Amino acid sequence: MFRFSVERSKYGIMAMGVSMQLTEWMGLERLNLRTASNESLENELILNRYFEKTKAFFGLDHCPHIYIFVCARGIMAGIYTTNSPDACLYVANDSRANIIVVENQKQLDTILEVKDKLPHLKAIVQYSGSLKEKLPNLYSWEEFMGLGPEVSDQELDEVICSQKANQCCVLIYTSGTTGSPKGVMLSHDNITWTAHHASRAGDIYLPLSHIAAQIYDLWTGIQWGEQVSFAQPDALKGSLIDTLREVTPTAHMGVPRVWEKIVEKIKEGISRCGYMKRKLVTWAMSVSLEANQRLPKDEKSFLFTLADSLVLQKLRAELGFSNCMKFFSGAAPIGSETLQFFLGLNIRLYEAYGMSESSGPHFMSGPKVYRFSSCGKVVPGCQYKLVNVDGDGNGEVCFCGRNIFMGFLNLKDKTKEALDEDGWLQSGDLGKVDEDGFLYITGRIKELIITAGGENIPPLPIEDAVKQELPIISNAMLIGDKRKFLSMLLTLKCTINPETTEPTDILSLEAVEFCQRLGSQSTKVSDIIGGKDKLVYQSIEEGIARVNSKATSNAQRIQKCTILGKDFSIVGGELGPTMKLRRPVVLQMHHSEIESFYRE
């Protein structure tokens, strides 16, 4: 797959790094394979008995050179940059990693903190920056590349040609939302088949750099000979828009939190505009939203065309989206409010749905396969079925196809739980499929709330409805499993400390404007919580009452709620690396508040 793209693209740009360094396809064809295949290095490393070949472990996924370790019989894995030293230790030990590549000194310090507990580790390589100190088996990237110049072309070809389609190629560790991370083993066939069938070619692609996006970050780019551009490490701290403007991608993918951050940035910009300009933008977005919801994308009215040419095209250009044709969201559910906001910019967010265990996407949306709030249709060549379907058409989504994983590393029992005897992968997600084959995810079985009265309630639709009714709410978590009634934990939208990424006490601009519309002068979270701001509390109660009025039964109504003093975050532990809510963690952290709801 890689050689085909080299022949086709040759001197085209393969990757654009965080500081805009360029890497050509031709320049990578054999540049570093010698080091990865070096016999002396291989003898120095412990061969993993499970795979019977050398394993390479990586702490970064946006290095364009990492494909070489796969070609050299290595197995690639990844660590989230937000992982604690203990989390890094768990994954490195579980994978028996013998080479760890880190990007910078900060990541190096994390690994050095636990390296003495890693018996399989033989080399640590820092990809960028200079080494502050010289330690045994610690290399800069240049030093590491200098280890293998004596390997001949014939030896390289033998190594490359020894690869088998059914051998493990990549380890993708799950985010560990409900327990310890599991190592998902994906074969060469899983990767190459998915990259070909579940991807769309584009000229410039700006993905989100996390492990769930490896298919898009690396393998899709190799398959299609695309140029891949990577955001700055501080993308979510505010630099993402600047990178988008510089790159002007033709396709862009992000997890829901990335799209929400873009929404916040746009709203802040609009609020600073003069009265007439704000009115013009509001008018244009309302026209676009109505047109996109009412008419096919290629059948727009004159009024819409006017709004788009006068206002919306300029807004998209300000975001760096002047050349962007495809906008993808995945890895977690995205709220309908966010989808509607982007429709107001004449941007359709195409949702993809799948799992690490399905090599990424199993269902995909696109320009010709789109329904609002749907994950699209099954990828050609893949199969699906719904099992244990209820009266509303909801059932567990199950997958089958060449993209389904080999199994979990070191977890045979978990593999048997995930795959049935016929090879069907049980996703654990609830969904329904309409008459045209579009999938809608309605919840997760493990998150399903079963009340004391025996009513099954998926929390996501209710949580999403609350956030849509109340723009001041950042996160909402429904409580009620084995309880007499439903309750809810709420957090308010606030600013983020750019250095620590922790939520601050200062309300976001959108939250402040919400308060001002009520006549409230609150500018901090602490101004509101504990019932201090009666106007905000009354508004939240009214918003929840509106949500309750649409409930299908009394059991689905929220009876009590509380506003927490701090928003959820990765550093706080409430959110996982892909911004998914870690419900068991939140339940434990706020046990006393929850119990107070149910005291007689």
N, C-alpha and C positions, 0 to 999 in steps of 0.2 A: 504494500500500500504506500509506504513512504517512498520507495524507489520510483514508483509510477508518478507520484507528485513531483519528485525532483526532476524527472525527465520533462514533465509538462510545464513546470513553473521555473525551474533552473535559477535564474537571477532575480526572480520576484522576491518580495519581502515575505518571510515566513512569520516573523514575530517582531513586535515593537514593544520594548520593555518599559519599565516605569520611568526611566529617564530618557525615553525615546531612542535607545540604542536599537539599531536595525540588525537583523539576522537573516541572511539569504538562505534559501533552500539549498542551493548548490554548495554553499560554504559549510553546511552541516552534514553533507552526505557521508563523509568518512572522517570528519574532523577529529572526533573524540572516541571513536569506536576502539581505537588501539588501547587506550587506557582501560576502558571497561572490559576488554578482552585479554588484557595483559596476564600471561600465565603466572608470573611471579606474584602479582597481586591476588590472583584467584587462589593460588596455593596458600597465600597468607590468610585468606578469608575462610571461615568455617562454611562448608557446604551444607545447606539445609537438607536434612534427611527427608522431610515431608515432600519437598519438591525436587530433590536431587539436583539442585543447581544453585548457583550463587544468588543471594537476594540483596537487592539494593533498596534502601529505605530513604525517603525524602521528606524533608521538612518544608519544602516549597513546591508549588505546582506550576508556577509561571516561568520556570527556567526552560527556554526552548531546547536545551541540550539533553533533557532527561530521557528522551526517547532512546538514546544510545544504550542505556543500561538494559532496556527491554530487548534491544537487538542483540545484546551480549549475554543473553540468557538470564538477565536479572529480573526481579519482580519489583515493581514500583508500588509504593504505598505513600500515604500522606498524613501529615499532622496539621490540625488547625492552628493558625498562628495565635489564636486566643487560648490555646490549651495551657493548663497549669503544668508545672514540672511533673506532678504525679500522673496527670493524664498522658503526658508524653511517655513517661516510664511504662505505663500500662500497655500502650500501643506498641512501643518499641520492643518490649519483652514478649508480647503475644506474637509478634511477627518475626521474632528472632532476627531483628535487623542487624546487619553487619557493616553497612555503610549508611551514615546519616548525612544528608546535605542540608545545610541551613543557609539562609539568605544573608544574615547580618549578625552583628555582635550581640544584639538582644536575644535572638533565637539561639545563638551559640551558648550564651550564659545559661539559658534554660536547660540545654542538653548537658552542659558541663556539670550542672547541679546534680544530675542523676546518673552520669556516665559510669560511675563505679558500681552501679547496680545492674549494668547491662553486660552480661558475660559474653554475648555474641558479638558485641560491637568491636570492629577492627579499624574503622577509619571515620573521622568526622571531617567534612569538607565545607568551608565557608565560600559561598558562591560570589558574593560581592563585598567590596571593602577590603582593607588590609587587616591581617591578624595582629592583635595587640600583643600577644605573647606566643612563644613557640612551645608547644607541648607535644609529647609523643603521639603519633598517629593523628595529628591535627594538621590539615593541609588547607592552603588557599586553593582556589579553583585552578590557578595557573600551575601550582606545584603538583596538584593531582593529575592534571593533563600531561605533565612531563614524565609520568611514570611508565608510559607505554609506547614510545616511538619505535621499539624494535619489533613489534608484531607485524608480520608480513601481510600483504593483501590476500594471499591464499588462506592464511589462518583466519583472517577476518571473514572471508566468504564462507569458510567451513562453519564458523560460529553462527553466522546469520542464517545459513541454510539448515542448521540443525533444529531450528524452531519448529514446533508442532502446533497445529491449530487448536488442539485440545489441552495444551499446557497453560498453566496459570500465567497471566501477563501482568495483572494489576490487582492489588489489594485496596479496596475502598472501605474504610472504617465508618460505620454508621455513627451518627452524632451522639448516640447514647442518651436519647431523650427520656427513656423509661428504664434505663439500666446501663450496664457496662457496654462500651462500643463493641460491635461484632465485626470481624474482618471478612468482608465479602470478596470471595475469589472469583475473578472474571478471567476468562480464557482469551487467547488471541482471537478466536472465532467470535466470541461475544463482542469484543471491541470492534473488530473490522466490519462485522455484519451490521452492528448498530450504527457505526459511523457512516456507512453507506446508505442504509435504508431509513434511518430516523433523523437525517440531517438535511439541511438546505444550503446550497452553495451561496457564498457571498464574497464580496471583495475585501471588506474590512469587518472584523468581528470583535466586539468588545465584551468579553464575558466577565462574570464575577469570579474572582479567584478563590474558590473553595472546593473541597474534594468532590462534592456532588456535581460540580460542573466540569469534571475532568474530561468527560466525553466531548464537551464543547471546547474546552480550553485547548486541548491537545489533539485528540484523535480526529475530530471533525475537520480541524484545520489541515491535518496531514492528508485526510481523505480527499479534500477538495482543493488543496493547494491554496488555502486562504491566508490572508494576512491577519494575524491575531494581535490585538493590542490589549495591554493590561493596565488596569487602573492603578493609581498610587496606593500604597499601603494605608494611607489615611483617607481613603475614598469616602467612607461614611462620616468622616469628620468635616467634610466640606469640599474636598478637592475633586470629587467625581465630576461635577459640572465642568470644571476647567479642563479635565482630561477629555471629556466628550467634545468640547469645543475644538480642542486641538486635533483630535483624531477624526472627527465627523464620521462615525461608523455607518456602514450600510445595514448592519444588523446588531442588535444589542440585547443581551439577556441579563436578568438580575433576579434575585429572590425578592419577594414582596417588600421587604424592608427597604431595599434600594429604591423601588418605585415610590414608596411612601416618602422617602427622603427627598426625592425629586419634587414630589407634590409640595412638601413643606417649603422647599426653596422657591418654587414658583409663587406660592401664596405670599411669602414674605416679600418677594419682588413686586407683586401686584399691589400689596398694601402700601408700598412706598410711592406708588404712582399718584399723579394728580387725579382729581375727581373725574374729569371727563375721560381720561385714559382708562381709569378703573371701570367706568360705565361701558366703554367701548369693548374692553376685554371680556367683561361679564356678558355683554350681548353676544359677542362672537362665539364664546364658549357654549352659551345656551342654544344658539342656532346649530352648532356642530353636534352637540349632544343629542338634540332632537332628531337631526338628520341621520345620524349614525344609528340611532335606535329604531327609526321608522323606515329608512330606505336602504337598499343594498349599497355597498361602497361605491359602485360605479354609476349610481343613479341619484345624483345630488341636485338640489334646487339651485336657482340663480342666487337666492339669498345666502345659501351656504357657500357657494363659490366666491361670493363677494366677501363674506366674513373670513374665509380661509386666506384669500389673497391679500386682504387689507391688514389682518391681525395675526391669524394663527401661524402662517408661514414664518413670520418674523419671530414669533415665540419659539417655534420649533428650532429655528436657526440659533437663537440665543442659548438653547439647551445643547447645541451640537448635533441636532437631529435633522439637519437640512438634507442629508443624503440617505437617511435611514429609512429602509423600506419594511423591516421586520423587527418587531419588538416582542421579546419572549419573557415570560415569567414562569418560575417553577420552584421546586424544592419545598414549598409550603403553600397553604391556601392564601389567596389574595382577596381582600375585601371588595365588595361590589362598589363601595364609595370610591375606591382608588381606580377601579375599571371605568367608572362613569366620568371621573375627572379627566382621564386621558382621552376618552371619547370626545370630551369637550375641546380637546386640542387636536382633534381629528387623528388620534393615535389609537389603534386597536392593540391591546396587549394580548398576545397569543399565548394561552396557557398550555403548558405541557404537564403530563402526569406520568409518573413512573417511580421506580425505587432504585437504590443502589443494586439491589438484587436482580433488577431487570436491565442492567447496564444503562440506566438512565430512562429516557422516554419510552413509554409503551403506547401512550395516546398523545397526539399532537394537534394543535390548532395551526392555522395558517391563513394566508390571504383568501384561499378558496374553500377553506374548511373552518368556519367560524360561527359560533353562537355565543352570545353574551353569557359569561360566567360558566362556560363549558370548557372542559379540558380537550375538546376536539374529538377526533375519531381515532380508532386503533391504527397504529402504524402498519402499513402494508407488509404482509409476511408474518405479522404477530397475530395471536389469538387471545380472546378473553372470554370469560363467562361470569355471571353473577350467581352466587349460591346463597341458600337460605333467604330467599327473597320474601319480603313482608308484603302486606296489603298495599303499601304505597309504592311498591316497585323497587325498594331499596334492598340491596344485597351485598355480600362481600365480593369485591372485585378480585378475580383470579386471572393469572397470566400464564401464557405458554408461548414458546418460540425459541429461536436460536440466540436470543439476547438474554435468556434466563441463566443465572449464575451457576457456578460449579458447586457451591456450598459455602458454609461458614468455616473459616480457619479454626481448627482445634475445637469445633463445636458440632460434633456429629448429631447429637440429640436435637439441637436447635435447627439443624439442617432438615432433619426428618419432620420437625414441626412445620417448617416453612414449605416444604415440597411434598405433595402427595405421591402415591405410587405411580401415577401416570405422568409425573413431571410438571404438574400445575403448581405455580407459585401462589400461595395464599397471602394477599397483600395486607390483610387486617384493616383495610379501608372499606367504608360503606359508600356505595354509589348507585345511581340509576342511569339508565340509557334510554333516550327518547326514540321515537319511531324512525328517526333518520340516522341513528347510530352515534349520536353525540353523548359523551359521558359527562355526568355531573357528580362530583364527589360531595357527599352529604355528611361525612363524619368518619371517625375512626372507632373501631370496635372497642379498643382498650380505653378510649375516652368516653364511651357511651355511658351516660348516667342512668342507673336503674334506681328509681326512688323506692322508698319503703313500701309504697303502694304498688310496686311492680311495673310502673310506667317507664318505657325506654325513651330517653331524651338525648339526642345528639347536641352537644353544647355549642358547636361552631355557628350554626345559623342564628341562635339567640345572641351570642356574643357579638356577632357581626352586626345584627340589627341594633343593638345598644350603641355600638360605636358609630353607626350611621346616623342614628337619631341625635347623638350628642357629640359634636365635633371636639369638645374639650377632652374626651376620653381617649387615652392612649391604648391601654390594655384592659380587657374585661375577661374575667375567668368565672365560669359558672360552677357552682357547688351544689351538691344534692344527692350524691351516690349513697344509697341506703338511708337517706334522710326523709323526713316527712314533707319537706317543701324545698324549693330552690332558693338559693341565695347567690350573691355575686361579690367578687372582689374587683374594685375599680382602681385604675391609676390615671393620673392627669398628664396631659402633654406638657413636656418641659424641655428646656434646653439641655444640651449634652456638653460635658466638660471635654474640650477637644484633646486634652493631653491624656486623660484617663479613660475616656468614653463612658464615664459614669453619669447617670442622670443627676441634674442639679435641682435645687429648690426653686429655680426661676421658671415661671411659666413660659411656654412658647408663645410666639407672636399670635398664632391662631387662637390659643387658649385665652390670652389677654383680651383679644377682640371679642371672644365669646362672652367673657365677663363684662366687658364694657357695654355690650348690647343689652345686658340685663340690668345695667346701672351699678354694677359692682366695680370697686376700685382695686380688687385683688391683682397682684402681679407675681405672687409666689404661691407654691403649693401649701406652704405653712400658713398662709393667710386664709386658706379654705378648710383644710381638714379639721376634724373634731367638731364640726358644726359651726365653725367661726363665721363662715359666709353663708347666711341664710338664703340669699338670692340664688347662689350657685346650687346649694343643696335642693332648693325647691325646683329649680330647672331640671336637675338630674332626676328627681322623683317624678316629675311630669314626663320626662323622656322615657323612663322605664315604664310608666303607666301606658304610654302610647305603644310600646313594644308588647306589653301584656295584653293590650286590647286586641292584638292580632294573633294571640296564642290560640292553638287549636283545642286546648283543654286547660282546665284549671291547674293541673299538675305541671304545665309548662310555663306558668307565670312566676316571675321573680318576686319573692315575698320580702326579702331583706337584702341590703347591700351596705358596703362600707368603702370609703375612699382611703387608700393606703398613702403613706407619707412619701413614698419613693416609687418611681416608675420601674418596670421590669427591665433587665439588661443582661447582657452576656457576663459582664464582670460581676454582677450581683448574683448570678447563678440561676435566675429565673428563666432565662432564655438559653437555648443551645447554640452551637456555632452557626447554624443556619437560621437563627432567629425563631426557631420553633419554641412554643411555650412548654416548659418542663413542669407539667402539672403535679407530679408527685413531689417535686422539690418545693413548689409553691405551697402545697397542702401542708408540708412539714414546717416551712418557714412561718406560716401564718395560722398555725394550729389554734392559738388562743383566740384570735379574731373570729375564726370559723366556728369554734365551739360556742362563742358568745351568742351566735345567731340562734342556736338550738336549745339554749337553757330554758327550762319551763318557767 
